[in-house]
Amino acid sequence: MRTQVVIIGAGPSGLLLSQLLHLAGIASVVLERRSAQHVLSRIRAGVLEQGLADMLERAGVGARMHAEGLPHDGFAISVGETRLRIDLKALTGGKSVLVYGQTEITRDLMEAHAERDADVIYEADHVTPLGFDGDTPKVSYMREGVTHEINCDFICGCDGFHGVSRSSVPDQAFTVFEKVYPFGWLGILAHVPPVDHELIYANHARGFALASMRSHALSRYYIQVPTSTHTDDWPDKAIWQELKTRLGDEAASAMETGPSIEKGIAPLRSFVCEPLRFGRLFLAGDAGHIVPPTGAKGLNLAASDIHYLSEALIEYYGEKSQAGLDAYSQKALARIWKAERFSWWMTMLLHQFPTLGPFDARMQRAEMDYLVSSRAAQTALAENYVGLPY
């Protein structure tokens, strides 16, 4: 079998890249290790920058997003007793974000692929990128006990942090920059109305908390917990009580509680792999970088990779120019590091660090005091939150 581009990973990044290439007349095959049902079962972040929303619209999958997504013009942030609303629209000249679940984006993209009978192969085992350091790359995989090979021009690794794409590259070919944080987020999803119409980020003496949502009737909450925590340590009743404590009296009085329908613990890390190109293999999304979820940048940062990569491939096939491909890694990394900085800053501001002392606690308070008193500081926060330009 032969195609122009093989995409490894059928999450939102891989499917979005496939859809954009299809609209430009470029053939691709998407390989996914798990089943379609498993991919749809992954509950992830859902705060979309304007750039991602625009890209989904260009890809022809924006109708349900616009119908069901929740526009957010601001959010609340608090450290200790100090609370501030960040007015995104006022601070950025009219920009905002859209709350729409990553699962729903994946579903919309899957439906678009099904309508055009796209080549998406689920449950592909032992996926292996080969020959990407030369002119004739290919990808082998096994399905139902039979080994297959796909010859191609380029391979795009959109298969996440634990995927095969980056692990297929020799260790000496790239440099890793990483920071692992000494805590995680315990998250729950529940069929209850959100506590507020906007997100609330809080740094309480007991730790970080976040009140978020997926819809008007589906709420997503998080609390900071030690990395050694197990979900069994936290029954629903204890989580709701902790959320009320950390989010404050106003949120507590408005909070409706109910049984969790999903519960899990996510570790926090900052991670960047440099470069993102290895011959004819390109990394995008979590395969090349991870951000802590505090700044809502993970999915959006993957989308900016897809923007640069899709434009580079379209330029290559349309204009026979390799300029975009040659510049992909540098362009993507320039934006990645800005998002890493912002996510690191938000994480440092909003979490309790068990290894830090009184000085660092005072620095958090001073940072928050400055944010409250400075429109320039609020503008910098808002500009990063709604998304830096591509």
C-alpha positions, 0 to 999 in steps of 0.5 A: 500500500502507498499513500502520501502521508502516514499519520500515527495516532487518531486523537484530535491532532492526527484526525485534524491533520488528516482532515486538513490534508484531505481538503487540500487534496493530499492523501493520508492513512491514519494508524491508531493502536486502540479502538475507536471506542477507546479513543472516544472514552478519553475525557480530556480538556476542553478550553479552546483558543480562537485559533483552534476553533477557527481551524476546526471551522476550516476543517468543516467540523465546526457546526456542533462546536458553535451550536453546543460550545460555551463562549467564555469571556473571562475567568476567576483566579484567587490566591488565598483571600484575594480573588480577581476576574480576568476579563478576557474580552476587555483585555485582548480587544474582544478575544475569548475562549470556547469550552467544548470537550476534546471528546466532542472534537474527536467525535466530530472529526471521526464523523467527518472521516466516516462520511468520506470513508477515510483510511483510518485503521484502528487496533493497529498493533506493533506500529513501526516507523521505518526508513524515515532517515532516507527518501523512502519511509514506510510504516509497518503494523500488524492487524488480526495477526497479519503484518502490513506495510505502507510506503509514504513520503512523510510520517507524522507522529501524533501518538502522544507522550507514550507513542512509538513515534518519538521512541523510534528516534535514536536517543542521541538525535534529540534533547529532552527538557523536563520538569516533573511536579511533586503533585497531581490533579484528582479530577471528577466529572459529574452530571451537575450544573457548574458552580459558576458560568466561568472557570474558577482557579484557586490556590488555597492553603490546602492546595489548588482547585479548579471548577470547570465544565463541559456543558450547562449540566456537566461539571468538571472539578479538580483538586491538587493531591500528592503523587502517591494518591489513589482514587480510592483514597477520595470518595465522592463526598470527601472530594465535594467537601474539599472543593467547597473548602478550597474554592471558598464560601461563595462557590460552596454556597452555589455548588450542587453535588452528585455521584461522579461518572468519571474519576482519575488522577493526572500527573503534572509535568513540563516536557519538550523534545528538540527538534521535532523533525527527524528526516521525514518523520515529524512529531506533533502534539504530546509526542513532542511536548507536554504542558501542565494543564493549569493554563489549558494549553495541551490541546491548543498547543497540539493544534498549533503544531498541526497548523504549522505542519499542515501548511508545510505539507500543503506547500510541499505538494502544492508548490514543490517547496520544502521551506515550510517543512524545513522551518516546521520544528523551529516555528513550532518550538518557538510557540511551544516554549512560550506556552510552556512558560505560561503553563509553568507560571500558572502552575507556580502561582496556583499550587502549594509546593511541599518542598518550598518554604515561607519565602516562596509563599510570600512570592506567590502572594506578591505575584497575586498582589501585582496581578490585581494592581496591574492592568499590564500584568492582567493583559499579559495573562489574558493574551496568553490564555486566549492564545498567542498568534500562530 
